[in-house]
Structure formats: structure tokens, C-alpha cells
Amino acid sequence: MARISVFFWGLIALVTGIWFMSDTLWVSPFAYFPFRKVFVQYSGILAVFMMSAALVLALRLRLLERWLGGLDKVYRVHKWLGIGALVLATLHWWWAQGSKWMVGWGWLEKPARRGAGQELAGIETWLRSQRGLAETLGEWAFYIVALLIVLALVKAFPYHLFRKTHKLLAVAFLPLAWHSFILMNFDYWADPIGWLTFLVVVAGSVAAVLLLLGWPSRARQVSGEVVSVHHYPGLRVFECLVRVEDGWQGHQPGQFAFVTSDPRDGPHPYTIASDWDPQTRFLKFVVKELGDHTRLASAKVCQGMPVTVEGPYGAFNFEDDSLTQIWVGGGIGITPFIARMNYLARHPDHRTVYLFHTTEDVNEEALDKLRADAEAAGVNLIIRRSKAEGRLTAQDIRDAVPDWQQASLWFCGPVKFASAVFGQFRKWGVPARRMHREFFDMR
């Protein structure tokens, strides 16, 4: 969590600091319109920085994924940047457009125009000639971007529609990039903020074009075929075994992949619930019907169906120096731990592992498989049937693990459950570097 906070707030601090080298918000004497002039510049530049960074993160670059601690963390920052850009762009729009309305309504008095200044020449003349078009394009692009970001934040908005509409943000960014390029204060071009803004606008535009061309998915995508499908009645869960072709380079237990079973529905992220064996080339996915996409997949996916698999992604890989590990899998969050147990069955290590699995829905066949996996891996398994036995708490975990103070905590499950467990362990003095969480939230 620390790295993604550093990335987000560090970007804001960096842009703000460089901008303050060229301008200031503390205009003197202070008045509405002088402040408006500088704030519109600052908010517009910071908003375009955030949107550009969000687009670059959407490329799923390995370097950024490693630095931020996994693709789930990358998308977390991507989401924060989208929200931040929306807030700043709204403020930018209101101070630019709303001020004109307030003058028309008689709420503000527009300052008198100054006399004609020195005659403009060269590039500045051309930039001034493009201002009207840039303002119009920027305004309409803002309306589109605002709508698309709001839709992305509404969980009730169907996933397949979210995937298609969210891609339009890359299209909308291009006129916003032009808007920023044309309307940036010309004096900034002589300062670091001007050149940095130019580089960021270019980077965001390149990323937007690559996203529209589908570059991220094509770069790490292989074909596969569904070998078997098994449903677990009562759990609303199905298990799918996929054999991938030679392009798949393997994965670590705990990583996930984007799977496309129907091109019309697009890719969807699923944790890989198996260890990698290059001889069989099988990937197992355990999928719960949580939304419109997974409900359709449960009905559609069948033996022999061709699929494409993109990945692997994620850094939830159980690598640390703790001699004791505590694993907590809430509901379908058990999947990365299944993969790790498959790995430990073939590659035992010296750690002591306690796996807590809490579930509301119960299927004895699934639980028997989990018990068998835990026994083969030498993992201490504690199953909590929450409807009958009550919810698992941090105190329950502490009571069951003798050396919990020296253990690392690995969690995958519901957000509220994670917040409660992590919050309590922090109060007990467990350092953040020993607590690991899979966000697994791509919108």
C-alpha cells in the first residue's frame, strides 16, 4: 500500500513543485480573476498529468507492475488517478466556464481588457489562432470523460459494457491532450513545467493509441482450450481446466490471468488456482458467479471451447523471509492458496503455514479437495463455516497461531474483512511489510 500511495501523492507533489517554479497561486493583490487565471493553468496541467499516468499504467508494463507490487496495485493507482483527474478537470471546467456564466448572471464583474500588447509572432501567433478549437474540443471531451469515469465507478454498471465504454477514454484523451498543448501559458515553454507537460502529453497520447490497438493483450496472450468443467452445486462456483499452447512461459502460485472465452464479452481476470507443470500445460481456474460476466461464463463455458489467456500478472507470490505464514482466504479468495498448496506438495519448504478459509456456502466435495491439498502440502487448515460458526476474526487467527507476532499475513477476500483483519494486526504491532493483500479489483 505504501508504494502506491508514494506514486500517487508523489506525482501530485512533483507536478505541483515544478509548476510553482514557474507560477504561483498566491497572486498579489488577490482577486477572483487573477486567481482564476493561474488556477485554471495549474488544475488543467495536473489533470492531464493524472490522465496520462493512468493511460500509461493501463498498458500493464512489467516494470511498473514489479515496482508497485502487482497489477492489482497498478489498477488501484489507475483508479485513484482517474478519480483525481475527474475532480481536477471538474474544478478546471468550472473556473474556466462557470466564471463566464457568473459574469452573464451578474454575479461577477469582468475586469476591463488591457490595451493591446506587443505584436505576437511565430509559434505564439499560431497557438493563439488555435485557442477557439482547443477550447471547444476540450469542453466536449471533458463531458465525455466525466461520464465515462462515473460509469466506471458505478459497480452496478455491467462489466461487459464497462469494458467497452472505458476504452473510449483513450479516444477522449487525444482532444484533451491537444487542448492542454494549445492552451498552456506560453511563458511556461521556457520553463521545466512546459517541456515536462509536452513529454507527458506525448506519452499519454502514445499510450492511448496503443490501448486502442489492443497492444497490452496481444503482447502477452496465448491460445488455449477448455479441457474440463466441474460445477459445485450450492456454491455458485465452477472449476475450469484449460490447456494452453507453448507461448505460455509459466507462472508463480498466486498470480492471475485475463481469460477470454467469448470475444464479445472480452477478457476477465481470474486467479490461477494451480501450480505450473510444463509437461501438462494445464491452468485451473475456480470461478464464482459474482457478476453478470461470471454468471454468463458459468452457463457458456464447456469442454472443448477455445479460449485466449493473457498473463501472468500479479505479485501475490508468497515470497518473504518469515518462517511462519498466515494465509486467509475469504470465499473465492481461497484460489491463490490452492495454487500455492499445489506448489508446496511438489516443492516442500521449511515454513509453517496456517490457512484460514471462511465460507458462507458449503459444499463438502469442495472442502474435501481443500483438505486433501492442505494435507499434501503440509499446511495447517482451519475452515470456518461462517453461517454456523460465526465470522472469522483477527482474534480467532491470533489464538490459533502460536508465533503470530513473527508471522507474515497473506490475505485474499472481501474488502471489509481485509480492513478489519489488517487494522487489528496493525494495532498489535505487526509491520506493514509483513502484511500482503490481493486487491483483485479491476474497476
N, C-alpha and C positions, 0 to 999 in steps of 0.2 A: 504494500500500500504506500510505503514511503516514496518509492521511486516514481510512481505515477503522480503523486502529489508534487514532488520536486519538478517533474516535467511540466505539469500544468501551470503551477504558480511561477516556476522559473521562466517559462515562456512569457507570461504576463510581465514579470519583473524586468526581463531583458528588453522587451519592446518598449516598455514604459521608460526605462532608464536611457535607452538610446534616443527615444523621442524627446526626452527632456534636455538632451544635449542640443536640440535644435529649437525647441519652443517651450512654452510653459502654460499651465492652466491658471496661474495666478496673475492675471492681467491687471495692469495698473494704468489709470484708475479702473476699478472693477465696474463693469456694466454688462447688461444682458448680451448685447450683440457682439462686443469684443470677445466675451467668454464663449459665445456660440461659435464664433469663427474657429477658435483653437480646439474646442471640444469636438466639433464635427470632424476635424482632421484626426485628432487622437483616437476617437471611437471608431472611425472608419478604418484607420490603419490597423488597430488592434483586432477588429473584427475580421479583416481579410487575412491577417496572420493566423488567427484561430481556424478559419475555414481552410486555409492552405495546409496547415498542420494536420487537420482532420482528414483531408483527402490523401495526404502522403501516408498517414497511418493506415488508411483503408487499403493500401497496396499490400499489406501483410508482409512487409520486408523482414527478413530473418534477423538482421542486425538490430532493428528496433524491438522486435519480439523478444530477443535474448536480453536486451538491456532493460526492458520494462518488466520482464518476468513472465512472459507468456502472452499469447494472443488475446486471452480473456482480459488481461490488464491493458493491452493496446486498445481494445474496443471500449474499455472503461474510460480511458482518456479521450478517445474519439467522441464518446457521448458527452463528456464534460465540455470538450471544445465546441461541440455543436450547440449545446445549451448556452455556453458563454458567448459564442458568436451571435446567437439569436438575440440575447439580451443587449449586447453592444450595438448590433445592427438596428434594433428597435429604437434605442436611445439616439443613435446617429440619424435615423429616419425622422424621428420626432423633432429633434433640434433643427434639422435642415428643412423639413417640410412643414412641421407643426408651427414653427415660428412664422412662416409666411401666412398660414391660416389665421394665427392670432393677430397679425397686423391687419388682415382683412376684417376680422371681427371687431377691431378697435381696442383690443386688449394691450397691444404693444404699439409703440411709435417707431417706425423705421427711421434709422438715422439718415441724415442728408448725405447724398453722394458727394464724394470729394471731387475736386476738379480733375480734369484729365491729366494723367501722369505721363511719364515718359513713353515715347512710342515703342511698342513691342516689336521684336524682330525674331526671325529664325524659328527655332523649335517652340518657343513660348507662344508665338503667334498661332502656330498650328494647334498646339494643345488647347488654347483658348477657343479656337474655332470648333473644337470637338465637344465642348462642355455640354451643350444642349442635348446632343445624342447620348452622351455618357450619363447624364442625369436621368434621362427617360429610361434607358436600359437598366440602370442601377435600381431605380424605383420599382419597376415591374419585376426585376429579378429578385428583389427583396421580398415582395409579396409572395412569390412562388417559393422561395427558400423558407420563409416563415411558416407557410402552410405545410411544407414537406417535413420540416423538423418537428412541428407539433404532431403531425400524424405518426411520425416515428416514435414519439414518446407515449402515444396512446396504446396501451397494451391490448385493448380490445380491437384495434385495427388489425385485420387478418394478416398473417405473416406473408403469404404469397403476394398480397397487394403491397405490403410494406417493402418487400424486396424490390419490386418493380418501380415503385414511386421513389424509393430512396435513391435509386440510381440517377434519377433526374437532377439530384443536387449537383452532380458533376457537370451537367449541362448548364444549370443556372449559375454555377460559379464563373463561367467564362465571361458573361457580360459584367459580372461584379468585378472581375479582375480588370477589365477594360475601364470600368467606372473608377476604380481606385487609381489606376495608372494615369488617367487623364485629369482627375480632379485633385490629386495630391498637390499640396502647396508647392509651387515651382521652386521656391527657395530651398526646399528640402533636398533637391537633387544635388546640391553642393555638399551635403552632409551625409554621415553614415546611414541615417534613417531612410534617406531616399534610395540609395543603392541597395540596402537590405530589403526594402519593400519591393523593389524591382525583382530581385532574386527570388523572393518568397512568392510573388505573383506568378513568375515563370514556373517555379517548382510546383505550385498548386495547379496551374494550367496543364502542365505535362502530366501530373498525376490524374487530373480529371480525364484527359484524353485516354490514358492507359486504362483507367477504370471502365470507360465506355467501350473500349476494345476488348474488355474481358481479360486483360493481361494477368491479374493475380491467379485466377482459377486455372488458366491454361498452363501456367508455369509449373504447377505442382499437382497436376491432375493425371490419373491413370484410369484405365477401364477395368471393370470387374463384373462378376456375375454372382447372383444370389444362389448359394448352394442349398441352404435350408432355412426354413422359418418355423419358429415354435412359439405358440401363444400360451400365456399364463392366465387362465380364467380368474376373474376376481381382482387381478392386479391392474388390468388395462395396460398390460405390458407384453411386448413380443421380442423374441430374440432372433436375430438375423445373422447368418453366417455368409460372408462374402469372400470369394476368392479373387484376389487382384492380380493383374498382369505384372510383368517384370519391371515396369517403371517404378514400382513402389520400393523405396530404399529402406524400409523398416521404420519402426517407431519405438519409443520408450513407453513402458506402462504408465498410464495416467494421461497420455496425450489424446487428442481428439482429431476428427477429420470432418470435412464437409462432404456429404453424400447426396448425389442427385439420382433419384430413381425415375423421375418424370421431368423432362426439360421444362415443361410448362410451369411446374411448381418450383423449380430451381433448387439450389443446394441448401442443405440444412445441417447444422453442426451436431455431431453425436460423439460421445466419448467412446473410445475403442476399449472394449471390455475383454481383451485377450492379449496375451504376450505374442511377440512376433517370432514365427518359425519360418525361415526362408524355404524350407522343404515343402510345407503345405501351402504357404502364402495365404492363409486364412486370416480374416479380420472379423471379430464378433462385435456386434452392436446390440445393446439392450435398450429398447426404446419404450418410453411411457407415453401414453396418449394424454398430453398436457395441453395441446392447442389444435387449431384447425389443420396444420400441416401433419402433425404426428397421427391424428385420427385418420386422415386420408391415407397416410402411409401404411397404417395398420391393416387397412382394408385392401390396399393395392399390392403391396409387396408380396411376391410369391417366388417359389423356386424357379430358377432359370431366367429370371429377369435381369437384363443388362443394367448396370449402374456405372456411374463415374465417382471416383473417390479422390478428394483433394486434401493434401496434407503431407505429413502430420503437423499439428500445431500444438502449442501449449508447453508450459514448463512445470506442470504439476507432476514431478518425476520422482519424488521421494528421496532425493539425494541430499543428505545432510550428514553431520558428524555426531548425531545423537545416538546413544546406544539403545534408547527406548523410544519408540514411536507410538503415538496415539492416533488412530485413524477413526474418523467419524463420518459415516455415510448415511445421510438422511434420504429415505425413499430411493428414487432412481439415482441419487448421488452415490450409490454403492458401486457404480460401474468402474471407476478408475481403480478401486481397491480390488475388484475381481481380477483386473488385468495384472496388477502387481502381485497378487497371490499366485496367479499362473506362472509369473516370472520366478518367484521365490521357490516354487515347487521344483523348478529345474535348476535354479541358481541360488541355493541357500546362502544366507549371510549370518552375521553374528548378532544382529539386533533382536531385541524383544519387542514384539508388536502386539498391541491391543486394538482390535477392530470393534467399534460400536456401530451396530446397524439398527436404526429405528425406522419402523414402518407402521402405517395405519392399516393398510390392506395386507392380508396374509394369504400366502399360497405355500403349502407345505413342500411341494415339489421344488419350488424356487429356493426355499430355505434349506432343504436337504442338499441341494447343489452348493449353496454357500458354505454350509458346514463342511462338506467334502473338500472344497477348495481351501478352507482355512486349515483343516487338518493336514492336507498335503503340503501346505506352505509353512506349517508350524506357527500359525497365528492364533492368538487368543481371541476367540469370537464371543461377543456379548450381543445378543439380539433383544431388542426392546419392542414389544408389541404395544404401541402407544395407546390404542383404544382400550386395551385390557389392563395394561400395567402403568399407564400414565406416561407423560412426556419425559424423555431423557433430559437430564440437567447437567450443568457443569459439575455440580457437587457429586452426582452419580459417577461421572467419569473419574473424578479425583479419588473417590472412595475405592474404585476398582483397580487403580493403578498405583502400586506402592511407591515408585520413584517418579511420580508425575512432575515433580519440580525440575528434573533434569531431562524430561522427555520433550520431543517436538510434537506439534499438533498439526495434523493434516485433515482438512475439512472439505467436504463436498455435499451440498444440500441446500435447503431453503434459506433465504436471506435472513429472516428474523431469527431463526435457530442459530445461524452462524454468529449474528451480532450478540446474542445472549451468551453463547459459549465463549467467544473471543473476549467479550467485555469482562467476563468473570475471571478468565485466566490472566488477563492483563492486571486486574486488581490483585491477584495473588502473586504477581511479580514475574510471570513468565514473559521473557523478552519477545518483542515483535518478530525478531529474526528467526525464532523457533516456531512461529505460527504461520501456517500456509493455508491458503484458501483458493478454491477454484470458483471464480465468479460465474463463468459459463452463461453470460447474459449478452447476447449479440445485438441487442437493440435497446 
